[in-house]
Amino acid sequence: MAGNCTMKILSITNYLITVASSLLLVGMCAAQTPAPAPLGLPRLKAQVQTDEASPLDPTKFSNDTLATQGVAGARLGEKGGAAFLALDAGKNWSQPLRGTGLLFVSFSVYASTGTIVEIAGARLGVVESEIDHYAQLAVDEASSGAKPKWRLLALHVPLEKHEGQLLAPFIVLIVRLDPTKGVWDLYDGARLLAEDLPLDPAVKHAQFIVHSGAAGAMLNGLVQADENPLYEDANANGIDDRFEQAKNGKLLAGDAPQADRKELIKQWRVAQRTQHPPALFFNRPLPDGK
């Protein structure tokens, strides 16, 4: 009997030691696991692999806190651990930009048709797609402060139901503002979608503004960076330095003609068709019922 009791005590003791060790290991792993990068942006990771682009200095970017700003019809929500700011139809929400020079503004927005995003003279719009149950992205090419001149882009996004409304999830859009040259570029994730679009000179504000459309909008993140958050970009032209070095053996000069940059972008796009740019992973709100 005494032997059996001793064996049971030893078994219980070993079990408790195993549980304690497991909990300690889990705690250590959790402590060692770096926080996910805001919007999955590669250079905003706390830790990077040796073959990845070097991380940005924390002073070079801001992960803006989403707050209602006292806007009626704006509310904070959370779904599956992902926080968001929801806007009712026809509401305006804004956030100051962190500077007036070269700036990369990254954001995740779920938008209904009619939604417009303005970023200091850059303007994007969401319209109904010719594909059923899809929305399409458009950019304003007007440069005179007059009526918007919309150009449709080849980016069609299926509508999903969020908070009971049909919204198009534009997972991560990035706008590169270059006020010195009076232009802006647009990325869909890590893929350059449009370049050298004219900034509207009539816009004097330095704000990020969402004008929600017919069924509202949801903002899931907003990151502003003084440098490229996707790739190492020492010459600040929005193109991956590694591609430039591999293609030309050097980087374009900062004062290189725009035609040289356009030709390099053309070659970069061809390369990205076979070597896809990195996907951006982060915790985002899933559709209703999922």
N, C-alpha and C positions, 0 to 999 in steps of 0.2 A: 504493500500500500504506500509506504513511504517513498519507494522508488518511483511509483506512478505519479505521486504528487510532485516529486522533484522534476520528473520529465515534463509534466504539465506547466510547472512554473518556468522551466527553461524555455519551453515552446512559447509561452506567453511573453517572456522577456525578449526572446529573439524576434517575435512578431512586433513588439513595441519598438525595438531597436530598428527594425526594418522600416516601420512606418515613420519613425522619427528621421531616419536617414533619407527616406524618400521625400519627406516634407522639406528637409534641409536642402536636398538637391534641387527640388522644384523652386525653392526660394532663391537659391544661387543662380539657377538658369534664368529665372524671371529678372533677377537683378542684372544679369549679364546681357539680356536681350535688349538691344537698343530700341528706343522709341521709333515708330515708323516715321518716315519723312513726310512732312506736310504735302498733301496732294501727290505723294509718291515721287516727288521731284528728286532726281538722282543726286544732285550736288548738295541737297539739304539733309542727306543722311548723316547720322552721328558717326557712323563708321562705314568706310568703303573698302572694297577689295582692291588689291594692288593693280588690277587691270581697269579699274573704274576711274572716272574723272575725280580730281581732288575736291574735297568738300569746300563749300563757301564758308568764309568766316561768319560767325553768327551776327556780327555787327553789319553785315552786308545785306541782310534780308529781314523781313518781318512777316510773321504768321499772324495775320490780323484776326482779332477776336470778333466773332460775329455777335452783334448786339442789335436790338431793335431800333436804337437811336431815337426812341420815342415816337416812331412812325406808326400812326393808326393803321391797323390792318397788317402789321408785321408781328410775327411771333416766333419764338424759338421752339424747336422740337428736337426729338431724338428717335432714331429708329435703328435697332440692331447695333447700338453702340455708336452710331454715326450721328453727329449733331448737324443741324441745319437751321437756316433762317428762312421761314416761309413768308411770302408776300401775297396778299389778296390781289385780285385783278385791279389793274390801273393804279398801283401804288409805286412810289419812287423811294429808293433807298440809296444812300451815298456814304462813301468813306473817303477821307482825304488821301491823296497819294503821298508817299514818303519823300518825294523830291520832284524837281522839275527838269532834271537832266535825263540821260539814258536810263531806261527803267524797263524791267521785265515784270509784267503783271499777270499772274497765273490765277485762274479761278475755275471752280466747278459750278455749273448752273444747270438746273432743270427748268426749261422754259416753255411756256405756252406760246402759240403763234401771236405775233404782235409785240413780243418782248424785245426791248432795245437795251443794249449795254453801251454806255459811253465811258471812254477813258481819255480824258484830256485831249479831245480832238479826234480820237479814233472812235468809230461807231460801228457796232455789229447789230444785226437784226435777225429775228427768227420769223420765218414765213411758212405758209403751208406748202408742202412739197407736192409735186405732181404724182408722187407715189402714195397710194392710199395708206392712211394711218402713219404717215411720216411728216416730220418737219424738216426744213432746210435752212442752212445758215447763209446770210448775206452780209456784205460789207458795203459801207458807204464810201464811194469814190469821189464825192463832191469835195472841192478844195477851195471854194469861194465863200463859204458860209451861207450858201443859198440852200434851196430845197435838196434833201438827200438824193443821191444818185446811187441806187442800190445795184450791186452786182451779185448775182447768185453764185455760190460756190458749190463745188461737187462734194458737199457733205450733207447727206440725208440721214436723219436719226429717227428711229421708230418711237412713236408715242407710247408712254407707259402711264399707268395710273399711280399717282402719288398724292396722298392726302385727299383722295377722292377726285383729283383733277388729272386730265390728260396733259402730260408734260414730256418734252423731249430732253433726255439726259445728255447734255454736252459734258462729258466726264471731266476733261481738263482742257481748257483753252488758255493759250498764253499769248499776250500781246507784248511785242517789243516796241517801245516808244523811243524814237530818235528825234527829239525836237530840234537838234542842231541842223539836221538835214530835212526836217519837216515831213518825215515819213514814219510809217509804222508797219510792222510785220505781224502775221498771225500764224500761230502753230496750233495744230490739232494734236494734243499730246506732245510727243517729241518730233512730229512731222511738220515741216514748214509747209503751210497751206497757201499763203499769199504774202507777197513782199512789196515793199516800196509803195504802199498805199498812202495817199496824201493825208496829212493831218489837217483838220479844219482850222485855219488861222483865226477864224472868228471866235473860237472857243478859248476863253481866257482862264477857265477854272482848272485846277489840278485835283480832279475828283474821279473816283470810280463810282459810276451811277448805274443802277438797275431800274429800268422802267418796266414793270411787269405787264404782261399781255392779257389777253382775254380771259384766261383761266389762272392767272397768277404766275408765280415763279418760286423756285427754291434755290438758295445759295448755300453751297456745301463747303466752301472754303475759299479763302482769298490770301494769296501770298505775293508780296512785293519784294523784288530783289534788284540790287544795283548792278549785278552781273548775271550772266546767263546761268540759270539754275539747272539746265539740262546737260550742257557740254562745257568743257574747257574752251574758252573763247577770248584769248588774250587780246585780240584786235577788235573785240566788241562788235563784230559784224553779223552776229547771229548764226554763224556757221561753225560746225564742229571743227576745232583746230586739228584733230587727228586726221580728218578727211583732207583738210587743206595741205597738211604736211605730206600725206601719202600721195596726193594728186600732184602737187607742185614743188614739194620739197621745202616749202616756206609758207609763211602766212601773208595774206594780202596786206599791203600797207594801209594804214588808217585813212590816208587821203587818196586811195585808189579810185579810179573812175567807177561810177555806178555800173557801167557796162561790164566791167571786169567782175564785179560781184554777181551780177545777173547771170553771167556765163558760168561762174563757179556754182551758183545755186542750181542751174540747169543740170550740171553734171552730178551734183549732190543728190538731186531728186532721182536721177537714173540709178545711182548707186543704192539708194534706199529701197528701190523696188526689189532688189535681190538680198540686201542686207537690211532687214527691217529695223527701224529705230527702237530703242528700248520701250517696253510697255510701262506705264505708270500705274502702280498698284497702291491703293489706299482704301480705307474703310469708308464706303459711301452708302447712302440710303438705298435700300432695295425697293422694288415696286410694292404696292399694297398687296397683302396676302402672301408675301414671300419672306 
